[in-house]
Amino acid sequence: MNQGLEEELFNYLVHSIEDTPYYQLLGVEVRLLASGSAELEVEVSQQHTNPLGAVHGGLYMSLADAAMGNAIRSLGIKAVTVDCTTSMIAAASIGEVIKAQGSLEKVGKNLIFASARVTAGEKILASSRGTFYRVGLIEINHGS
């Protein structure tokens, strides 16, 4: 799961992902964190479906955004999403585990460009690109 990050940063990221209420609502789990990349996954359930009974595209978008954002955070950078474009390619089924792999395209002074691919096994479900604005560096509190 940890692919070369400093242990302190890795633990901080895992705990912050696990403690984020929105990620808890979706059922997001960390699969892998490395410098400049992140893989997150969700087991699809009935709660993730739209009125047509298909998996809601918002799940793909949220998971892709989270993977890209955590790829940035793996560098110790705090950033917020400015823009995110997601193309829906295929549908997942209830019970499938979907995975988003986020990676960085360019890290600039203020803007960071990232991409993500959402898959279920070998099937590509969605492709996403995002622009993020750097707001600072992650500061890990060591307690008193």
N, CA, C and O atoms as a GROMACS GRO file, in nm:
protein
  576
    1MET      N    1   0.083  -0.119   0.000
    1MET     CA    2   0.000   0.000   0.000
    1MET      C    3   0.087   0.126   0.000
    1MET      O    4   0.056   0.221  -0.072
    2ASN      N    5   0.195   0.129   0.078
    2ASN     CA    6   0.288   0.242   0.078
    2ASN      C    7   0.400   0.213  -0.020
    2ASN      O    8   0.475   0.117  -0.003
    3GLN      N    9   0.410   0.296  -0.123
    3GLN     CA   10   0.512   0.277  -0.225
    3GLN      C   11   0.616   0.388  -0.217
    3GLN      O   12   0.629   0.469  -0.310
    4GLY      N   13   0.691   0.392  -0.106
    4GLY     CA   14   0.805   0.482  -0.096
    4GLY      C   15   0.781   0.616  -0.030
    4GLY      O   16   0.873   0.698  -0.028
    5LEU      N   17   0.663   0.643   0.024
    5LEU     CA   18   0.641   0.768   0.095
    5LEU      C   19   0.703   0.761   0.234
    5LEU      O   20   0.716   0.652   0.291
    6GLU      N   21   0.741   0.877   0.289
    6GLU     CA   22   0.784   0.880   0.428
    6GLU      C   23   0.668   0.827   0.512
    6GLU      O   24   0.552   0.861   0.488
    7GLU      N   25   0.700   0.744   0.609
    7GLU     CA   26   0.597   0.677   0.689
    7GLU      C   27   0.500   0.776   0.754
    7GLU      O   28   0.380   0.751   0.760
    8GLU      N   29   0.553   0.886   0.802
    8GLU     CA   30   0.470   0.986   0.870
    8GLU      C   31   0.368   1.048   0.773
    8GLU      O   32   0.251   1.064   0.809
    9LEU      N   33   0.411   1.082   0.653
    9LEU     CA   34   0.320   1.138   0.553
    9LEU      C   35   0.218   1.032   0.510
    9LEU      O   36   0.099   1.061   0.498
   10PHE      N   37   0.265   0.911   0.486
   10PHE     CA   38   0.176   0.803   0.447
   10PHE      C   39   0.066   0.783   0.551
   10PHE      O   40  -0.052   0.778   0.515
   11ASN      N   41   0.103   0.771   0.678
   11ASN     CA   42   0.004   0.750   0.785
   11ASN      C   43  -0.093   0.867   0.793
   11ASN      O   44  -0.213   0.848   0.812
   12TYR      N   45  -0.041   0.989   0.779
   12TYR     CA   46  -0.126   1.107   0.782
   12TYR      C   47  -0.230   1.101   0.670
   12TYR      O   48  -0.348   1.125   0.692
   13LEU      N   49  -0.185   1.068   0.548
   13LEU     CA   50  -0.276   1.062   0.434
   13LEU      C   51  -0.382   0.954   0.452
   13LEU      O   52  -0.500   0.978   0.428
   14VAL      N   53  -0.340   0.836   0.493
   14VAL     CA   54  -0.436   0.726   0.512
   14VAL      C   55  -0.541   0.764   0.616
   14VAL      O   56  -0.660   0.743   0.593
   15HIS      N   57  -0.496   0.819   0.729
   15HIS     CA   58  -0.592   0.855   0.834
   15HIS      C   59  -0.684   0.968   0.789
   15HIS      O   60  -0.803   0.967   0.820
   16SER      N   61  -0.631   1.065   0.715
   16SER     CA   62  -0.718   1.174   0.670
   16SER      C   63  -0.820   1.126   0.568
   16SER      O   64  -0.933   1.175   0.565
   17ILE      N   65  -0.782   1.031   0.484
   17ILE     CA   66  -0.878   0.973   0.388
   17ILE      C   67  -0.984   0.895   0.464
   17ILE      O   68  -1.104   0.910   0.438
   18GLU      N   69  -0.941   0.811   0.558
   18GLU     CA   70  -1.036   0.730   0.636
   18GLU      C   71  -1.130   0.815   0.719
   18GLU      O   72  -1.244   0.774   0.744
   19ASP      N   73  -1.084   0.933   0.763
   19ASP     CA   74  -1.164   1.019   0.851
   19ASP      C   75  -1.249   1.122   0.776
   19ASP      O   76  -1.322   1.197   0.840
   20THR      N   77  -1.241   1.127   0.645
   20THR     CA   78  -1.319   1.223   0.567
   20THR      C   79  -1.462   1.173   0.552
   20THR      O   80  -1.485   1.067   0.492
   21PRO      N   81  -1.561   1.247   0.606
   21PRO     CA   82  -1.700   1.200   0.603
   21PRO      C   83  -1.752   1.165   0.463
   21PRO      O   84  -1.822   1.066   0.447
   22TYR      N   85  -1.719   1.244   0.362
   22TYR     CA   86  -1.767   1.216   0.226
   22TYR      C   87  -1.710   1.084   0.175
   22TYR      O   88  -1.782   1.005   0.114
   23TYR      N   89  -1.582   1.060   0.200
   23TYR     CA   90  -1.521   0.933   0.158
   23TYR      C   91  -1.584   0.816   0.233
   23TYR      O   92  -1.602   0.708   0.176
   24GLN      N   93  -1.617   0.837   0.361
   24GLN     CA   94  -1.685   0.732   0.438
   24GLN      C   95  -1.821   0.702   0.377
   24GLN      O   96  -1.860   0.586   0.365
   25LEU      N   97  -1.894   0.806   0.338
   25LEU     CA   98  -2.026   0.790   0.277
   25LEU      C   99  -2.017   0.706   0.149
   25LEU      O  100  -2.103   0.621   0.124
   26LEU      N  101  -1.914   0.730   0.069
   26LEU     CA  102  -1.897   0.657  -0.056
   26LEU      C  103  -1.837   0.518  -0.036
   26LEU      O  104  -1.853   0.430  -0.120
   27GLY      N  105  -1.767   0.498   0.078
   27GLY     CA  106  -1.700   0.371   0.102
   27GLY      C  107  -1.560   0.364   0.042
   27GLY      O  108  -1.512   0.257   0.007
   28VAL      N  109  -1.494   0.480   0.031
   28VAL     CA  110  -1.360   0.488  -0.030
   28VAL      C  111  -1.256   0.421   0.060
   28VAL      O  112  -1.253   0.442   0.181
   29GLU      N  113  -1.172   0.339  -0.002
   29GLU     CA  114  -1.060   0.276   0.068
   29GLU      C  115  -0.931   0.303  -0.009
   29GLU      O  116  -0.930   0.311  -0.132
   30VAL      N  117  -0.822   0.317   0.067
   30VAL     CA  118  -0.691   0.339   0.006
   30VAL      C  119  -0.635   0.206  -0.041
   30VAL      O  120  -0.635   0.107   0.032
   31ARG      N  121  -0.590   0.205  -0.165
   31ARG     CA  122  -0.526   0.085  -0.220
   31ARG      C  123  -0.375   0.105  -0.229
   31ARG      O  124  -0.299   0.013  -0.198
   32LEU      N  125  -0.330   0.225  -0.271
   32LEU     CA  126  -0.188   0.251  -0.288
   32LEU      C  127  -0.162   0.401  -0.284
   32LEU      O  128  -0.239   0.480  -0.338
   33LEU      N  129  -0.052   0.439  -0.219
   33LEU     CA  130  -0.005   0.577  -0.222
   33LEU      C  131   0.144   0.574  -0.254
   33LEU      O  132   0.220   0.502  -0.191
   34ALA      N  133   0.183   0.654  -0.352
   34ALA     CA  134   0.324   0.666  -0.392
   34ALA      C  135   0.348   0.813  -0.423
   34ALA      O  136   0.253   0.892  -0.430
   35SER      N  137   0.471   0.851  -0.442
   35SER     CA  138   0.504   0.988  -0.474
   35SER      C  139   0.444   1.026  -0.610
   35SER      O  140   0.487   0.976  -0.714
   36GLY      N  141   0.343   1.113  -0.606
   36GLY     CA  142   0.279   1.158  -0.730
   36GLY      C  143   0.170   1.069  -0.784
   36GLY      O  144   0.122   1.091  -0.895
   37SER      N  145   0.130   0.968  -0.708
   37SER     CA  146   0.019   0.883  -0.754
   37SER      C  147  -0.059   0.827  -0.636
   37SER      O  148  -0.008   0.815  -0.524
   38ALA      N  149  -0.184   0.794  -0.664
   38ALA     CA  150  -0.271   0.737  -0.561
   38ALA      C  151  -0.373   0.646  -0.628
   38ALA      O  152  -0.420   0.673  -0.738
   39GLU      N  153  -0.406   0.537  -0.560
   39GLU     CA  154  -0.512   0.446  -0.605
   39GLU      C  155  -0.610   0.429  -0.491
   39GLU      O  156  -0.574   0.392  -0.379
   40LEU      N  157  -0.736   0.456  -0.521
   40LEU     CA  158  -0.844   0.443  -0.425
   40LEU      C  159  -0.949   0.351  -0.485
   40LEU      O  160  -0.960   0.340  -0.607
   41GLU      N  161  -1.028   0.285  -0.399
   41GLU     CA  162  -1.130   0.195  -0.452
   41GLU      C  163  -1.258   0.202  -0.371
   41GLU      O  164  -1.260   0.245  -0.256
   42VAL      N  165  -1.365   0.157  -0.434
   42VAL     CA  166  -1.498   0.150  -0.373
   42VAL      C  167  -1.565   0.023  -0.422
   42VAL      O  168  -1.559  -0.010  -0.540
   43GLU      N  169  -1.630  -0.048  -0.331
   43GLU     CA  170  -1.714  -0.161  -0.372
   43GLU      C  171  -1.852  -0.105  -0.402
   43GLU      O  172  -1.916  -0.046  -0.314
   44VAL      N  173  -1.899  -0.123  -0.524
   44VAL     CA  174  -2.025  -0.065  -0.568
   44VAL      C  175  -2.142  -0.135  -0.500
   44VAL      O  176  -2.149  -0.258  -0.495
   45SER      N  177  -2.234  -0.054  -0.446
   45SER     CA  178  -2.354  -0.108  -0.382
   45SER      C  179  -2.477  -0.034  -0.434
   45SER      O  180  -2.466   0.060  -0.512
   46GLN      N  181  -2.592  -0.076  -0.388
   46GLN     CA  182  -2.719  -0.016  -0.429
   46GLN      C  183  -2.720   0.134  -0.402
   46GLN      O  184  -2.780   0.210  -0.479
   47GLN      N  185  -2.655   0.178  -0.295
   47GLN     CA  186  -2.655   0.321  -0.260
   47GLN      C  187  -2.582   0.407  -0.363
   47GLN      O  188  -2.596   0.529  -0.361
   48HIS      N  189  -2.507   0.346  -0.453
   48HIS     CA  190  -2.432   0.419  -0.555
   48HIS      C  191  -2.508   0.430  -0.688
   48HIS      O  192  -2.451   0.479  -0.786
   49THR      N  193  -2.633   0.386  -0.693
   49THR     CA  194  -2.706   0.385  -0.820
   49THR      C  195  -2.789   0.511  -0.840
   49THR      O  196  -2.824   0.581  -0.745
   50ASN      N  197  -2.820   0.538  -0.966
   50ASN     CA  198  -2.905   0.652  -1.003
   50ASN      C  199  -3.050   0.602  -1.019
   50ASN      O  200  -3.075   0.483  -1.001
   51PRO      N  201  -3.145   0.691  -1.053
   51PRO     CA  202  -3.284   0.648  -1.068
   51PRO      C  203  -3.307   0.540  -1.175
   51PRO      O  204  -3.409   0.473  -1.173
   52LEU      N  205  -3.212   0.524  -1.267
   52LEU     CA  206  -3.224   0.421  -1.371
   52LEU      C  207  -3.170   0.287  -1.324
   52LEU      O  208  -3.180   0.187  -1.395
   53GLY      N  209  -3.113   0.284  -1.202
   53GLY     CA  210  -3.058   0.160  -1.149
   53GLY      C  211  -2.912   0.136  -1.186
   53GLY      O  212  -2.854   0.035  -1.147
   54ALA      N  213  -2.853   0.228  -1.262
   54ALA     CA  214  -2.712   0.216  -1.301
   54ALA      C  215  -2.625   0.290  -1.198
   54ALA      O  216  -2.674   0.374  -1.123
   55VAL      N  217  -2.497   0.256  -1.195
   55VAL     CA  218  -2.406   0.327  -1.106
   55VAL      C  219  -2.401   0.474  -1.148
   55VAL      O  220  -2.382   0.505  -1.265
   56HIS      N  221  -2.419   0.562  -1.051
   56HIS     CA  222  -2.422   0.705  -1.078
   56HIS      C  223  -2.283   0.753  -1.120
   56HIS      O  224  -2.183   0.718  -1.058
   57GLY      N  225  -2.278   0.833  -1.227
   57GLY     CA  226  -2.151   0.886  -1.276
   57GLY      C  227  -2.078   0.971  -1.173
   57GLY      O  228  -1.957   0.986  -1.180
   58GLY      N  229  -2.153   1.027  -1.079
   58GLY     CA  230  -2.091   1.107  -0.974
   58GLY      C  231  -1.995   1.027  -0.889
   58GLY      O  232  -1.900   1.082  -0.833
   59LEU      N  233  -2.019   0.896  -0.877
   59LEU     CA  234  -1.926   0.811  -0.803
   59LEU      C  235  -1.792   0.806  -0.875
   59LEU      O  236  -1.687   0.818  -0.812
   60TYR      N  237  -1.796   0.788  -1.007
   60TYR     CA  238  -1.671   0.787  -1.085
   60TYR      C  239  -1.598   0.920  -1.071
   60TYR      O  240  -1.477   0.924  -1.050
   61MET      N  241  -1.674   1.030  -1.082
   61MET     CA  242  -1.614   1.162  -1.074
   61MET      C  243  -1.553   1.188  -0.937
   61MET      O  244  -1.443   1.240  -0.927
   62SER      N  245  -1.625   1.151  -0.832
   62SER     CA  246  -1.574   1.171  -0.696
   62SER      C  247  -1.449   1.089  -0.671
   62SER      O  248  -1.353   1.139  -0.612
   63LEU      N  249  -1.451   0.965  -0.714
   63LEU     CA  250  -1.336   0.877  -0.692
   63LEU      C  251  -1.215   0.926  -0.772
   63LEU      O  252  -1.103   0.923  -0.721
   64ALA      N  253  -1.237   0.970  -0.895
   64ALA     CA  254  -1.127   1.023  -0.977
   64ALA      C  255  -1.069   1.150  -0.915
   64ALA      O  256  -0.947   1.164  -0.907
   65ASP      N  257  -1.156   1.241  -0.871
   65ASP     CA  258  -1.111   1.365  -0.807
   65ASP      C  259  -1.031   1.334  -0.681
   65ASP      O  260  -0.928   1.397  -0.656
   66ALA      N  261  -1.078   1.239  -0.602
   66ALA     CA  262  -1.008   1.202  -0.480
   66ALA      C  263  -0.872   1.140  -0.510
   66ALA      O  264  -0.774   1.168  -0.440
   67ALA      N  265  -0.864   1.058  -0.614
   67ALA     CA  266  -0.736   0.996  -0.651
   67ALA      C  267  -0.637   1.102  -0.699
   67ALA      O  268  -0.520   1.097  -0.663
   68MET      N  269  -0.683   1.196  -0.780
   68MET     CA  270  -0.594   1.302  -0.828
   68MET      C  271  -0.550   1.390  -0.711
   68MET      O  272  -0.433   1.425  -0.700
   69GLY      N  273  -0.645   1.427  -0.625
   69GLY     CA  274  -0.612   1.511  -0.511
   69GLY      C  275  -0.513   1.446  -0.417
   69GLY      O  276  -0.423   1.513  -0.365
   70ASN      N  277  -0.528   1.316  -0.395
   70ASN     CA  278  -0.435   1.248  -0.306
   70ASN      C  279  -0.301   1.218  -0.372
   70ASN      O  280  -0.201   1.201  -0.303
   71ALA      N  281  -0.297   1.213  -0.505
   71ALA     CA  282  -0.168   1.206  -0.575
   71ALA      C  283  -0.090   1.334  -0.547
   71ALA      O  284   0.032   1.330  -0.528
   72ILE      N  285  -0.160   1.447  -0.546
   72ILE     CA  286  -0.096   1.575  -0.514
   72ILE      C  287  -0.052   1.576  -0.368
   72ILE      O  288   0.061   1.614  -0.337
   73ARG      N  289  -0.140   1.534  -0.278
   73ARG     CA  290  -0.108   1.534  -0.135
   73ARG      C  291   0.009   1.440  -0.104
   73ARG      O  292   0.078   1.460  -0.004
   74SER      N  293   0.033   1.341  -0.188
   74SER     CA  294   0.146   1.250  -0.165
   74SER      C  295   0.280   1.322  -0.178
   74SER      O  296   0.383   1.271  -0.135
   75LEU      N  297   0.278   1.441  -0.238
   75LEU     CA  298   0.399   1.524  -0.247
   75LEU      C  299   0.407   1.623  -0.132
   75LEU      O  300   0.499   1.705  -0.126
   76GLY      N  301   0.310   1.616  -0.039
   76GLY     CA  302   0.308   1.709   0.074
   76GLY      C  303   0.245   1.842   0.040
   76GLY      O  304   0.262   1.940   0.114
   77ILE      N  305   0.172   1.848  -0.070
   77ILE     CA  306   0.110   1.972  -0.118
   77ILE      C  307  -0.040   1.968  -0.091
   77ILE      O  308  -0.107   1.868  -0.116
   78LYS      N  309  -0.092   2.082  -0.040
   78LYS     CA  310  -0.237   2.099  -0.027
   78LYS      C  311  -0.286   2.174  -0.150
   78LYS      O  312  -0.227   2.275  -0.189
   79ALA      N  313  -0.394   2.126  -0.210
   79ALA     CA  314  -0.449   2.191  -0.329
   79ALA      C  315  -0.599   2.169  -0.334
   79ALA      O  316  -0.652   2.075  -0.274
   80VAL      N  317  -0.666   2.256  -0.406
   80VAL     CA  318  -0.811   2.244  -0.425
   80VAL      C  319  -0.841   2.230  -0.574
   80VAL      O  320  -0.765   2.278  -0.658
   81THR      N  321  -0.950   2.163  -0.605
   81THR     CA  322  -0.989   2.141  -0.744
   81THR      C  323  -1.040   2.270  -0.806
   81THR      O  324  -1.128   2.336  -0.750
   82VAL      N  325  -0.985   2.306  -0.921
   82VAL     CA  326  -1.032   2.421  -0.998
   82VAL      C  327  -1.126   2.374  -1.107
   82VAL      O  328  -1.230   2.435  -1.132
   83ASP      N  329  -1.089   2.264  -1.172
   83ASP     CA  330  -1.163   2.213  -1.286
   83ASP      C  331  -1.143   2.062  -1.292
   83ASP      O  332  -1.034   2.011  -1.266
   84CYS      N  333  -1.249   1.991  -1.328
   84CYS     CA  334  -1.239   1.846  -1.342
   84CYS      C  335  -1.334   1.802  -1.453
   84CYS      O  336  -1.454   1.829  -1.447
   85THR      N  337  -1.280   1.736  -1.553
   85THR     CA  338  -1.359   1.685  -1.665
   85THR      C  339  -1.351   1.534  -1.666
   85THR      O  340  -1.242   1.477  -1.665
   86THR      N  341  -1.466   1.470  -1.668
   86THR     CA  342  -1.469   1.324  -1.666
   86THR      C  343  -1.553   1.272  -1.781
   86THR      O  344  -1.666   1.317  -1.803
   87SER      N  345  -1.498   1.178  -1.854
   87SER     CA  346  -1.571   1.112  -1.962
   87SER      C  347  -1.613   0.974  -1.914
   87SER      O  348  -1.529   0.894  -1.873
   88MET      N  349  -1.744   0.947  -1.919
   88MET     CA  350  -1.796   0.816  -1.880
   88MET      C  351  -1.783   0.722  -2.000
   88MET      O  352  -1.826   0.755  -2.110
   89ILE      N  353  -1.724   0.606  -1.978
   89ILE     CA  354  -1.694   0.515  -2.088
   89ILE      C  355  -1.777   0.387  -2.079
   89ILE      O  356  -1.827   0.338  -2.180
   90ALA      N  357  -1.792   0.334  -1.958
   90ALA     CA  358  -1.869   0.209  -1.939
   90ALA      C  359  -1.930   0.210  -1.800
   90ALA      O  360  -1.895   0.294  -1.716
   91ALA      N  361  -2.020   0.118  -1.775
   91ALA     CA  362  -2.088   0.111  -1.646
   91ALA      C  363  -2.036  -0.006  -1.563
   91ALA      O  364  -2.000  -0.112  -1.616
   92ALA      N  365  -2.032   0.016  -1.434
   92ALA     CA  366  -1.998  -0.091  -1.340
   92ALA      C  367  -2.127  -0.152  -1.289
   92ALA      O  368  -2.235  -0.096  -1.307
   93SER      N  369  -2.116  -0.268  -1.227
   93SER     CA  370  -2.231  -0.338  -1.171
   93SER      C  371  -2.221  -0.341  -1.020
   93SER      O  372  -2.112  -0.334  -0.963
   94ILE      N  373  -2.335  -0.353  -0.955
   94ILE     CA  374  -2.337  -0.368  -0.810
   94ILE      C  375  -2.254  -0.490  -0.773
   94ILE      O  376  -2.265  -0.596  -0.834
   95GLY      N  377  -2.169  -0.472  -0.672
   95GLY     CA  378  -2.081  -0.580  -0.626
   95GLY      C  379  -1.940  -0.571  -0.682
   95GLY      O  380  -1.848  -0.630  -0.627
   96GLU      N  381  -1.923  -0.497  -0.794
   96GLU     CA  382  -1.788  -0.481  -0.849
   96GLU      C  383  -1.708  -0.384  -0.763
   96GLU      O  384  -1.763  -0.293  -0.702
   97VAL      N  385  -1.577  -0.404  -0.760
   97VAL     CA  386  -1.487  -0.309  -0.696
   97VAL      C  387  -1.431  -0.220  -0.806
   97VAL      O  388  -1.369  -0.268  -0.901
   98ILE      N  389  -1.453  -0.090  -0.790
   98ILE     CA  390  -1.398   0.003  -0.889
   98ILE      C  391  -1.278   0.074  -0.828
   98ILE      O  392  -1.274   0.101  -0.708
   99LYS      N  393  -1.181   0.103  -0.912
   99LYS     CA  394  -1.056   0.162  -0.866
   99LYS      C  395  -1.026   0.285  -0.949
   99LYS      O  396  -1.043   0.285  -1.071
  100ALA      N  397  -0.981   0.392  -0.883
  100ALA     CA  398  -0.933   0.512  -0.952
  100ALA      C  399  -0.784   0.524  -0.929
  100ALA      O  400  -0.737   0.518  -0.816
  101GLN      N  401  -0.711   0.541  -1.038
  101GLN     CA  402  -0.566   0.561  -1.033
  101GLN      C  403  -0.539   0.705  -1.074
  101GLN      O  404  -0.563   0.742  -1.189
  102GLY      N  405  -0.490   0.785  -0.980
  102GLY     CA  406  -0.460   0.925  -1.008
  102GLY      C  407  -0.311   0.946  -1.023
  102GLY      O  408  -0.231   0.887  -0.949
  103SER      N  409  -0.273   1.029  -1.119
  103SER     CA  410  -0.132   1.061  -1.139
  103SER      C  411  -0.118   1.207  -1.180
  103SER      O  412  -0.215   1.271  -1.221
  104LEU      N  413   0.004   1.258  -1.168
  104LEU     CA  414   0.029   1.399  -1.196
  104LEU      C  415   0.089   1.416  -1.335
  104LEU      O  416   0.177   1.341  -1.377
  105GLU      N  417   0.039   1.517  -1.406
  105GLU     CA  418   0.089   1.550  -1.539
  105GLU      C  419   0.194   1.660  -1.531
  105GLU      O  420   0.299   1.651  -1.595
  106LYS      N  421   0.165   1.765  -1.451
  106LYS     CA  422   0.258   1.876  -1.434
  106LYS      C  423   0.230   1.944  -1.301
  106LYS      O  424   0.115   1.970  -1.265
  107VAL      N  425   0.337   1.972  -1.228
  107VAL     CA  426   0.327   2.044  -1.102
  107VAL      C  427   0.391   2.181  -1.124
  107VAL      O  428   0.513   2.192  -1.132
  108GLY      N  429   0.308   2.284  -1.132
  108GLY     CA  430   0.357   2.419  -1.152
  108GLY      C  431   0.363   2.495  -1.020
  108GLY      O  432   0.335   2.440  -0.914
  109LYS      N  433   0.401   2.622  -1.029
  109LYS     CA  434   0.412   2.706  -0.910
  109LYS      C  435   0.278   2.720  -0.839
  109LYS      O  436   0.270   2.711  -0.716
  110ASN      N  437   0.172   2.742  -0.916
  110ASN     CA  438   0.038   2.759  -0.859
  110ASN      C  439  -0.060   2.651  -0.903
  110ASN      O  440  -0.145   2.608  -0.825
  111LEU      N  441  -0.051   2.609  -1.029
  111LEU     CA  442  -0.145   2.511  -1.083
  111LEU      C  443  -0.081   2.374  -1.098
  111LEU      O  444   0.037   2.361  -1.132
  112ILE      N  445  -0.162   2.273  -1.071
  112ILE     CA  446  -0.117   2.134  -1.084
  112ILE      C  447  -0.217   2.063  -1.176
  112ILE      O  448  -0.338   2.076  -1.158
  113PHE      N  449  -0.165   1.990  -1.272
  113PHE     CA  450  -0.249   1.918  -1.368
  113PHE      C  451  -0.236   1.769  -1.342
  113PHE      O  452  -0.126   1.716  -1.328
  114ALA      N  453  -0.351   1.702  -1.336
  114ALA     CA  454  -0.352   1.560  -1.301
  114ALA      C  455  -0.451   1.486  -1.390
  114ALA      O  456  -0.534   1.546  -1.459
  115SER      N  457  -0.440   1.353  -1.387
  115SER     CA  458  -0.534   1.270  -1.461
  115SER      C  459  -0.566   1.146  -1.378
  115SER      O  460  -0.491   1.109  -1.287
  116ALA      N  461  -0.678   1.085  -1.410
  116ALA     CA  462  -0.718   0.963  -1.339
  116ALA      C  463  -0.794   0.872  -1.435
  116ALA      O  464  -0.858   0.918  -1.530
  117ARG      N  465  -0.785   0.745  -1.407
  117ARG     CA  466  -0.860   0.644  -1.483
  117ARG      C  467  -0.936   0.561  -1.380
  117ARG      O  468  -0.879   0.516  -1.281
  118VAL      N  469  -1.064   0.542  -1.406
  118VAL     CA  470  -1.148   0.459  -1.318
  118VAL      C  471  -1.173   0.327  -1.390
  118VAL      O  472  -1.215   0.326  -1.506
  119THR      N  473  -1.146   0.217  -1.321
  119THR     CA  474  -1.159   0.084  -1.382
  119THR      C  475  -1.231  -0.012  -1.288
  119THR      O  476  -1.241   0.009  -1.168
  120ALA      N  477  -1.282  -0.119  -1.348
  120ALA     CA  478  -1.333  -0.235  -1.274
  120ALA      C  479  -1.264  -0.354  -1.339
  120ALA      O  480  -1.302  -0.397  -1.448
  121GLY      N  481  -1.163  -0.407  -1.274
  121GLY     CA  482  -1.081  -0.511  -1.337
  121GLY      C  483  -1.009  -0.451  -1.455
  121GLY      O  484  -0.941  -0.349  -1.442
  122GLU      N  485  -1.023  -0.512  -1.572
  122GLU     CA  486  -0.960  -0.462  -1.695
  122GLU      C  487  -1.049  -0.362  -1.770
  122GLU      O  488  -1.005  -0.300  -1.867
  123LYS      N  489  -1.174  -0.346  -1.725
  123LYS     CA  490  -1.270  -0.260  -1.794
  123LYS      C  491  -1.250  -0.114  -1.753
  123LYS      O  492  -1.252  -0.081  -1.634
  124ILE      N  493  -1.230  -0.026  -1.851
  124ILE     CA  494  -1.218   0.117  -1.824
  124ILE      C  495  -1.359   0.176  -1.814
  124ILE      O  496  -1.440   0.163  -1.906
  125LEU      N  497  -1.386   0.240  -1.700
  125LEU     CA  498  -1.518   0.299  -1.676
  125LEU      C  499  -1.522   0.448  -1.706
  125LEU      O  500  -1.622   0.498  -1.759
  126ALA      N  501  -1.414   0.519  -1.671
  126ALA     CA  502  -1.411   0.664  -1.689
  126ALA      C  503  -1.267   0.712  -1.698
  126ALA      O  504  -1.174   0.650  -1.647
  127SER      N  505  -1.253   0.826  -1.763
  127SER     CA  506  -1.124   0.893  -1.775
  127SER      C  507  -1.143   1.037  -1.731
  127SER      O  508  -1.242   1.101  -1.768
  128SER      N  509  -1.050   1.089  -1.651
  128SER     CA  510  -1.068   1.221  -1.593
  128SER      C  511  -0.940   1.302  -1.600
  128SER      O  512  -0.829   1.247  -1.594
  129ARG      N  513  -0.955   1.434  -1.614
  129ARG     CA  514  -0.842   1.527  -1.609
  129ARG      C  515  -0.883   1.641  -1.517
  129ARG      O  516  -0.997   1.686  -1.519
  130GLY      N  517  -0.788   1.687  -1.437
  130GLY     CA  518  -0.820   1.793  -1.343
  130GLY      C  519  -0.711   1.897  -1.333
  130GLY      O  520  -0.593   1.870  -1.357
  131THR      N  521  -0.753   2.018  -1.297
  131THR     CA  522  -0.662   2.127  -1.267
  131THR      C  523  -0.683   2.163  -1.121
  131THR      O  524  -0.797   2.177  -1.076
  132PHE      N  525  -0.575   2.176  -1.049
  132PHE     CA  526  -0.580   2.202  -0.905
  132PHE      C  527  -0.497   2.327  -0.873
  132PHE      O  528  -0.398   2.355  -0.939
  133TYR      N  529  -0.540   2.401  -0.770
  133TYR     CA  530  -0.470   2.521  -0.727
  133TYR      C  531  -0.400   2.492  -0.595
  133TYR      O  532  -0.462   2.448  -0.498
  134ARG      N  533  -0.271   2.517  -0.593
  134ARG     CA  534  -0.189   2.493  -0.474
  134ARG      C  535  -0.225   2.597  -0.367
  134ARG      O  536  -0.224   2.717  -0.394
  135VAL      N  537  -0.258   2.550  -0.246
  135VAL     CA  538  -0.293   2.641  -0.137
  135VAL      C  539  -0.194   2.634  -0.021
  135VAL      O  540  -0.209   2.708   0.076
  136GLY      N  541  -0.096   2.547  -0.028
  136GLY     CA  542   0.003   2.539   0.079
  136GLY      C  543   0.067   2.402   0.086
  136GLY      O  544   0.056   2.320  -0.005
  137LEU      N  545   0.133   2.381   0.198
  137LEU     CA  546   0.198   2.252   0.224
  137LEU      C  547   0.129   2.183   0.340
  137LEU      O  548   0.074   2.248   0.428
  138ILE      N  549   0.132   2.053   0.338
  138ILE     CA  550   0.075   1.975   0.448
  138ILE      C  551   0.165   1.990   0.570
  138ILE      O  552   0.287   1.971   0.561
  139GLU      N  553   0.105   2.023   0.682
  139GLU     CA  554   0.178   2.032   0.808
  139GLU      C  555   0.124   1.923   0.898
  139GLU      O  556   0.006   1.920   0.931
  140ILE      N  557   0.212   1.834   0.939
  140ILE     CA  558   0.171   1.723   1.024
  140ILE      C  559   0.196   1.762   1.169
  140ILE      O  560   0.309   1.791   1.208
  141ASN      N  561   0.088   1.764   1.248
  141ASN     CA  562   0.100   1.797   1.390
  141ASN      C  563   0.155   1.678   1.466
  141ASN      O  564   0.104   1.567   1.454
  142HIS      N  565   0.258   1.703   1.543
  142HIS     CA  566   0.321   1.596   1.619
  142HIS      C  567   0.266   1.586   1.761
  142HIS      O  568   0.309   1.501   1.839
  143GLY      N  569   0.171   1.673   1.795
  143GLY     CA  570   0.116   1.672   1.930
  143GLY      C  571   0.210   1.743   2.026
  143GLY      O  572   0.317   1.790   1.986
  144SER      N  573   0.169   1.750   2.155
  144SER     CA  574   0.256   1.816   2.252
  144SER      C  575   0.320   1.719   2.344
  144SER      O  576   0.397   1.758   2.432
   0.00000   0.00000   0.00000
